[in-house]
Amino acid sequence: MLVRTMVDMGAVLRDAREAAGRTQAELARAAGVSREWLINVEAGRTAADLPRLLAVMGELGLVVEVRRS
């Protein structure tokens, strides 16, 4: 999926978490973030800071690829 907004990013994270069979609480604990923060990110309601976002992505086996559009 092409990610252009925080709503897109939230959808990617939610879909990957659900595909992995993990709850928000499990993922938040493993990534070292709060469940409330993860809920907001999955809903696209927050500007996530990169270190926390990368920690969550790492737990889900996701990577970032930067390309010119």
N, C-alpha and C positions, 0 to 999 in steps of 0.2 A: 504494500500500500504506500502511496505517496503521502508523505506527511508535510502539510503546509501550515497547519494551525495546531494549537494545543488541543482542540477538540479531536483532530485527527490522531494526535499522539495518544490521547486518552483512550480512544477506541482501539488502537493497536495494542496498548498495554492490557486493557481489559480482555480483549480477544485472546491474547497470548496467555494471560493468567488463567482464564477459563479453560483453554485448550490443555494447559498443564495440570488442570484439576486442583488448583490452589485457591484458597480463600484469600480475601484481602488481608485478613489478620496474619495468615501464614506468610504471605509475600512481604508485607510490611515489616514483620519481625525479622525475616531473613535478610532483607535489604537495609535494615537499620533506619527505617522511616516510620512515621506514625500512620496508623490506619486512616485517621482523618485526612492526612495529607494525601495518601493514596486515593481515597475516595474522591477528593477534589480534583486530582490530576486525571483520574479516569473519566470524570465528568467534564473535563476541559475548563474547569472553573478557576484555575490558578496558573500563574506563570511559574513553572517549576524551575528550581535551581538545578544547574547541570550536574553537580556531583550526586545529588539524590536521584535524579532521573537516570543517570548512568548506572547507579547501584541497582535500581529496580530492573532496568533493562538487562544488566548482567545476570541477575537472578533468573531471568526468563530466557536467557540465551539469545538475546537480541543484540544487534550491533547497529551502529550508525554509519551510513555511507553518505558522504557529501559529494554532490555532483553539480556541475553548472547546469542551469536550466536553459 
